[in-house]
């Protein structure tokens, strides 16, 4: 059974930094894409950052220049470095791995709370 375990969330002041981790129980090198989503109360789930297997990246406009997605294939772990955090970044952050169009995996999420 595939497991994704996120960690690194917490409470931080506005302007601070956090680094999220997503440890996978499978070889992430075989994934087509590795993604971080976030879900804030009363808002739709939003794709924050994506790292494709060819190395290309995508960032939501709201986090460009502040967030960086990366991976360590040796550790089967995906990271999200978040700098200059804002109150609007407060959300549950979820790791997502897409193996194919029809097969993907989700973690349980890690809560990030940024005080105003």
N, C-alpha and C positions, 0 to 999 in steps of 0.2 A: 504494500500500500504506500502510495506516495504521500510524503509529509513535507509541509513547508512551515517553518517556525520563525516568526518575526520577533525581533527584539530591538531594544535601543530607544524606544519611545519614553516619554516622560513629560514633566512640567518644566518649561524653560521660559525665561523672560524674553520679551520682544527684543530682537537684535541678536539673540543667542544662536547657538548651533546644536545640532544633534546628528548622530550618524545611525541610521537604521540598518539592520542586518536581516537577511532572510536565508536561513540555512535549509537546504533541500536534501531530501533523502535519495535523490537520484542524480545522475550525471547531467548537469545543466548544459554541458557542451552540446548536447543533442537537441536543446530547445531552439525553436525558431525565434522566439522573443522572450525577454525577461522584462517584466513591467512592475511599476509601483502605481497603485491607485490610491485614492483617498475618498473617504465618505464622511461628510460633515452632517450634523443633524438637519433634517428637513431639506437636504440638497441631494442631487443626483450623484452617483458615484462618478468620479472624475479620474481620467488617466493623467497622471502627473509626469511620469518619465518612462521611457522605453529604451531598451538596448537590444538590438537585433543581432542575430548570429553573425552577420557580416561586419559588425562593429558600429553600424550607424546608430545614432541616437535621436530621440524625440523628447522634447520638453514642452509642457504646457506653457503658454505665454506668461502666466502668472508666476512661474517659478524659474524662468530662464535667467541665467546668470547667478542664481542663488543655489540651485540644487544640482547635484551631479550623481548620475547612476554609474555603477561600476560592478565588476564581477571578479571573483577569484575561482577559476574553474578547478583548481587543486583542492579547494575547500568546499566546492559546490555551494557557494554563497554569493548572494547579490547584495549590494549595498546602496544606500541612498544618503549621500552627504547633504545636509540641509544647513545652509548658512543664512544669516540675516533674516531669521524667522520673524514672521508677522502674526498678529492675532488671527488673521484670516487663514493661516495655515493650520489652525486647529482642526483636527479630524482624526478618524481612525485610518491608519495607513495599512494597506493590504498588498501583499506580494502576490504576483500572478505569473505563472510560467505557461507559455503557449508552445505545445509540442507540434501541433498541427492545427488546421482550420477547425477540426472537430474535437480536439483534445486539449484541455487546459487544466491547470491546477491552481488552487487558491489556498492561501494561509488564513489564519484566524484574525490577523491584524494586530497592530500595536498602536496604542493611543498616544497622540502628540497633542499637548495642550500648551499654547503660547499665551502667556499673560499679557494683557494690554499695557 
